[in-house]
Amino acid sequence: MKTTNGERAGERLVQSRRSFIKAAGAAALGMAALGAAGCAAQNPQNDKAASANEIAWDEECDVLVVGAGAAGLATALTVATEGGGAKTLLLEKGSSELGNGNSIFSSGVIFTGDDSGRLFEYLKELRGGFTGTPDAILKAFADEMIHHREWLNGLGATDEQLIDYPSKAAEWSELPHADATSAIYFNKEDPDGMTHVVKFLDAALADHADTVTRLTEAPLTALVQDPETKQVLGGVYEHRSKSVYVKATKGVVMTCGGFENDDVMKQDYLSYPKSHPAAGLCNTGDGHRICGKLGADMWHMNSFAGGWNNAVKLDGSEMAPYRMLKKNQGISVGTNGRRYYMDWDGSTMYKDWAGTDLSLNYGCRHGHQNFGGDWASLPQPSVSWFVFDSNGLAKNAYLGKYASTNTLMTQTQTTQDKFDVDPAEDGYGYKADTIEDLAGQMGVPVDELVKTIAIWNDGCAKGEDDRFYRPADTLVPIDTPPYYAVKCLPEVLNTDGGPRRNEKGQIVDLDGEPIPRLYSAGEFGSVWCDKYQGAGNISECLAFGRIAARNVLGESAQ
């Protein structure tokens, strides 16, 4: 239906009168009868409220926590165990109480250590030359992460459940203070099912139903802010087709993850016209837009894990499972038929690089690769092709329905399992008896692909990739038909950008001043800005969940 000028003017008037409601987008406010999210308010009086003091609050809690992943669970548990009876409302956008973002899809390993001073130095080394992340927040992180084990033990985790990670913990072992790191995780063989930190936190929170109310399928759609004091008074969430207004007497903690499922935000901040989220489906940047309307500053918006390429069906209908390709058995080319980077995404993040030159090393560390001696998440074209031959297929270049057999460790190894798979039959690529025919099916310049393969095979014979310095043990010729090309696009594991926070977990505005009673934890405005330490996101969820909870508990009730 066409909207008239009068209707648009009326909508602007309503939004102006209700500017104390900071919604995810201007359209979310709509006309007065549509509440804060396009749903009628649970209390009709709230559809007409023209100021914050006219709100008839439907509910009240001490602390509102938005997002039930590891950060939200850690926040709610800290309030429950240290808040002296303080009431928490924990909202989850998706249908699972384990969260519908990235936490439950992660390895569950937790970055920690024993010496906070040395960990602080390591965090500064990971930060590198990125001057916008202050020492104070890295020190707060280091000081809190050393308490992960004792905190989890205090919640009931036994020594049989919570164990030391068996391999070297430092992802960047070339750095001077990398030996300060260690890691812990929940035993995958635990008979009680406590096989992941999120499962354990979920079970621990079940013991606090008297002070913590948990709702699923209840997305936050707006925050309510006093226009004069700038204090966040509460929020509005959608539940059962109604907009519910909840007052938070102490404050709000935003733990709602990143934006890896929002295509436009990824285009704007990661420069990926097309990309695929590898994990959770509910991280669509809602909280970023809501906090942006409160004047929150943003940081680390281009920081993310991933950026490797994974297979996509030729018609774009389906993305391949995680790690379906073994990139050490072929090469990647762009739509011009040329290689454009080392094109080997094998993870070297836990290889012992101590004593070596970081600028000369290789591999993929959560998507970061060596680029001119530094390590960055590389730009990737919207479409690329993984090219290999029949020998590569025999060595699991394409795993098809057997993708789950490729682990973090085996993805860098040459394996030869006898799987009956064919990417062309599965709709992921093409198959041909000649490189020329393959190029024609791919739609790339024939002469360029033929030349690229010839140069590659020559390098394999010499044992040296003089174009991109790929490791010698991954130089396998492409010379035995049939030949294969699998279509690929970039895959994003998680984003780290969001509202800037300080060492207390407070979200700050463009002047660097805390927005009163508004906090964050986890990947929603994460501290990671340059190099990322594996298991660091879960560690940050737990550390800043506790930090934010303890500081919001210190707020005086309204």
Buried (B, 14 or more C-beta within 10 A) or exposed (E): EEEEEEEEEEBEEBBEBBBBBBBBEEEBBBBBEBBBBBBBBBBEEBBEBEEBEEBEBBBBBBBBBBBBBBBBBBBBBBBBBEBEEBBBBBBBBBEBBBBBBBBBBBBBBBBBBEBBEBBBBBBBBBBBEBEEBBEEBBBBBBBBBBBBBEBBEEBEBEEEBBBEBEEBBBBBBBBEBBBBBBBBBBBEEBEEEBBBBBBBBBBBBEEBEEBBBBBBBBBBBBBBBBEEEBBBBBBBBBBEEBBBBBBBBBBBBBBBBBBBBBBEBBEBBBEBBBBBBBBBEBBBBBBBBBBBBBBBBBBBBBBBBBBBBBBBBBEEEEBBBBBBBBBBBBBBBBBEBBBBBBBBBBBBBBBEBEEEEBEEBBBBBBBBBBEEEBBBBBEBBEBBBBBBBBBBBBBBBBBBEBBEEBEBEBBBBEBEEEBEBBBBEBBBBBBBEEBEBBBBBBEBBBEBBBBBBEBBBEBBEEEEBEBBEBBEEBBBBBBEBBBBBBBBBBBBBBBBBBBBBBBBBBBBBEEEEBBBBBBBBBBBBBBBBBBBBBBBBBBBBBBBBBBBBBBBBEBEEB
